[in-house]
């Protein structure tokens, strides 16, 4: 059998590379301009290489009874890692994926096609535009993993955006987002204050060292109008190879502090990661 070879292609957002994982025969790492975007194992879609993806999967796992299908809206597509995961773990789920980069979508469709019969609709569209057009109460879960390069775009960080997400969810639905920041956590604290204006319950899943300000990293936000399954999420996060903790309630309020919500007119992208934080050669 021929060894898989890397693929490099210019896409709308820069230079995309698909690099094979030599330890897993049909697994691939997707990067854009050197920043890791997705990891997919075509033979095992339930295998999640990135820690933040596993933490977002914990949110999906706890969103309903095991195996029950969900209606999911994914903002940000990449290589469709979590849509593949949800299709494998909750057969019958109906999923819509929004990805603005048409070139990236074409690359993924060509080299990492979805399994036949998977109910996943992929749309080349801006995430905020698609979210605001989504029917009210149409999603059980919204999964947001949108980065322009290594930064969350400004128009996806505001009160208006958060309220659009809350409107699109069914009662008891869950919103989860991949965010990135480092000490003093100006962006992350402002995001918590922002989502607090739209959702009754919030939680944050992250490694303790990241929350103590020792390094720049990912934090997974979870939001809902109903109480969150904090104990179940905490058990899952603690059992990972890189254990994380779940902050919620009074502890999360203390972390948020006096941060103010961000409106559209004041919104800025998430901070640029320190050089080399996420880069892959």
N, C-alpha and C positions, 0 to 999 in steps of 0.2 A: 504493500500500500504506500502511495506517495505521501510524504510528509506534508502537512498543511503549510502554506507559505503566507507571510504577512501581506496584507492588502493596504495600500495607501491611496487616498482619493481626496481631492478638493471638494469640500461641501460648503454650504452657505456660511457656516460658522467658523471655517478655518480648514485645517488639514486633519482629516480623520484617518486613523489607523486601526485596523483589525489585526491583533497579534495572537497567534495560537498559544495555548497553554500546553507546554510539552508534557506536563504531568497528567493531563486529562484529554483524551483523544479528540473530542469535538467541542472543546471549550475555547472561548475567545474573549480577549480583553479589547474593549473599544476605548480609544482615546481621541480627543480633539485638541489639537495644538499642545499635545503632551500631557494634558490633564485627563485622568481616568474618568470615563463617563459610565461605563457599564461592563459587567462581566456576565457571560451567558455560557452555560453548558447545555448544548443541544440535546445530549443524551439524558441529562438530569436537570430539568428546569427548576426543581426544588432546591438545588444546590446554590446557595447565595454566598459569594466570595467576600463581598464588601460588608463590613460591620454595620454600616448605616442601613443597607438594604435588608439585612436580617432583622434589624430593629423595626423597620417599617413593616416587614412581613409579620412580626409579632402582633402589630396592630391589626393586620388583616386576619390573622389566625384567631384573634380574640373578638372579632367583630360580629360573629354569629356562631351557631353550633358547628362543630367540625364537619366539613364537607358540604355545608349548605351553600348554594350559589349566591353570589352577590352581584348587584349592579354597580359597576365601578367606573369612575371617571379618572383617568390618569392625565395629569398635566405635566408634560415632558415625557418623551418617549425613549430616547437613547436607543439601546438595543432591545428594548421591551422586556427587561429582566423581570419586573414584578408582574406585568400582565401574563407572562409565561408561567410564573410561579402560581398566580391565582387560578389560571386555567388548569394547572396540574393538581392543585390541592382542593379546589372547589369547582369541579366540573359543572358545566351548565351556566357558569357566570357569564353575564353580558357586560362587555367592556368596551369603552371608547377611549382611545389614546389620542392626545393632542400633542403634536410635535411641529414646531414652526419650520424646522430645517428640512426642506424637501430633498436636498442632496443626501442628507443623513438617512432619511427614510428609504431612499432608493438603494443606498449601500446595504442597509440592514435587510431589506426585502430580498436583495440578490444573494447575499452571502449567509444570512442567518434567518431563513424563512420560518414563519410560524408553522406549527403542526397543522395538518389538514383538519378541518372541522372545528377549529378554535374560533369561538365567537368574539373576535376582537376586531373592532373597526378603527382604523388609523386615519386621522385627518390632519392634513398639513395646515395648521392654523395657529394664530397667537393664542397663548393660554388664557389670558385675561378676556379676550374677545369670546372665546369658546365658553368660558365659565359663565360669563354674563348672558350668553344665549341659551345656556342649559335650562331645560324646563324646571320650574320650582318643584322641590321635593322629588327629584328624579334619581338620585344616587344614594346607595347605601354607604359607599366610601368614596372619598376623593383623595387621591395620592398625588402630591405635588413634589416634583423633583426637577425643577427648571433652573438651569444655569446658563448664562451667557458667558462662555469661557468657564471661569471658576467663581462667578458671582451670580447671585439671585438678582434678576432684573428689578429695577425700582418699582415698576408698575404692578409687581406681584408682592408688594410689601406693605400695602396701605390698608386703612380701615375700610375703604370702599371695596377693595379686593376681598378682604376677610368676610365682609357682609354678603358679598356675592357667593362666596363658598358656603356660608351658612344657609343661604336661601336655596341653593341647589341640593342640599342634603335632605333626606327624609328624617322624620322625627327619630331620634336615637342614632342617626348616622354619624360616621366618624370622618374627620379630616386629619390627614397626616402629611407633614412636610419635612423635607430634608433641608436643614439650614446649616450654615457654617460661620464660625466666629471664633474669636480668641479674646483673652483679657484685654480691656476691662468689660467686654461683652456689651458694648453700646448698642450694636445692632440686635443681638439676641434679646436683650432686655426690652428694647423698643418693640420687637415683634411680639413678645408676650403681652405687653401692654396693648398692642394693636388688636390681637386676637381676643383679648379679654372683653373688648367692646362688642364682639359679635357672638361669642360662645360662652355658655355658662360654666363649662368645665374644661380645664387645660391640664396637660402633663408634658413633661420633657424627659426624653430618654437620652442619656449621654454617659460617657465614661467619667468616673470621678476625677481623674487627672485633668481632663479637659475642663470640667466645671470648676476645678480649683485654679484654673488659669495657667496651668503648666505648659499647655500647647494649644495651637490652633486646631480646630477639628469640627466634626459634624455633630449636630444635635438634632434629634427627631422630635418635632412638635406633634402633639396629639390634641385634638379639640372636638368637643361635642356639646350638644344641648343637654344630654343625659349624662348621668354619672359614668365615669370611665372605669373599666375593670383593672384598677391600678395594681391590685395584688397579683392578678394573672400576668400582667405585663412585667411586673417586677421579677416574678419567678423566671419568666422566659429570658429576660435581659440578663439576669444574674447567672444563668446557666451557659451563656455564650462563651466562646473561647476567649474573647476580650470582654469581660463582664462590664455591664453598664448598670446604672441605677435610674430609678424613676423618681423625678421630683414632681410634687404636686401639692396642692393645699397651701398651708401656711409657709412651708419651706420654699415653694415656688413664688409666693408673694414676696418673701424676703429677698429672693434672688432678683425678682423684677424691680423691687425698690420703687423709686420715684420716677421711673422711666415713663415717658409720655407716648400715647398712641401717635402713629404716623398717618397723615392724610396724603392724598395724591399730590397736592401742591408742594409737600415737603419731602416726599419719598426719595430715597437714594438706594443704589444697589448695595448688596452686602459687601463687606470689606474684601479687598484683594488679599488672598492668602499670602503669607510670607514666601519668599522665593524658595522653590523646591518642596513645598508642603505636599502637593499632590502629584508632582510631575513624574512622568514615566519616560525613559529614554527611547 
